[in-house]
């Protein structure tokens, strides 16, 4: 069964704020990528990022730097 043509598009991605582990400290790979993006964007990386905050910051910095586009 296909969704109705007027049905809103649903994203398979869950909002990082809703992640069960979102409040845990950011992972090493997240911090590494945030650092790279922040350097390119000319911004400082906040200390003590959570997984959710790091994910949101990655999205923002990708937009700012043009990285992550298909």
C-alpha positions in Angstrom: 0.0 0.0 0.0 1.4 3.4 -1.0 0.9 6.6 1.2 -1.7 9.1 0.0 -0.3 11.8 -2.3 -1.1 14.4 0.3 0.5 12.6 3.2 3.4 14.4 4.8 6.8 13.0 4.0 8.4 11.1 6.9 12.0 11.1 7.7 13.6 7.8 8.8 15.9 9.8 11.0 15.0 10.4 14.6 15.6 13.8 16.1 18.8 13.6 18.1 16.9 15.1 21.1 14.8 12.0 21.1 17.8 9.5 21.1 17.9 7.3 24.2 21.7 7.9 24.3 21.5 11.5 23.2 22.6 12.8 26.7 25.8 10.7 26.7 29.1 12.3 25.9 29.9 12.7 22.2 31.8 9.8 20.6 35.4 10.1 19.4 34.4 10.1 15.7 31.8 12.8 16.4 34.3 15.0 18.1 36.9 14.5 15.4 34.4 15.4 12.7 33.0 18.4 14.6 36.6 19.6 15.1 37.3 19.4 11.4 34.1 21.1 10.4 34.5 23.8 13.1 38.1 24.5 11.8 36.8 24.9 8.3 33.9 27.1 9.4 36.1 29.2 11.7 34.2 28.5 14.9 35.1 27.1 18.3 33.8 23.7 19.4 31.8 23.9 22.7 33.1 21.7 25.5 31.3 18.7 26.9 29.1 18.0 23.8 26.5 15.3 24.2 25.9 12.9 21.3 22.7 14.7 20.4 24.4 18.2 20.5 27.3 16.9 18.5 24.9 15.5 15.9 23.0 18.8 15.6 26.3 20.8 15.4 27.5 18.5 12.7 24.4 19.2 10.7 24.8 23.0 11.2 28.4 23.0 10.3 27.9 20.8 7.2 25.4 23.4 6.0 27.8 26.2 6.7 30.8 24.5 5.1 29.0 22.8 2.2 30.2 19.4 3.3 27.8 16.5 3.4 25.9 17.4 0.3 25.2 14.7 -2.2 
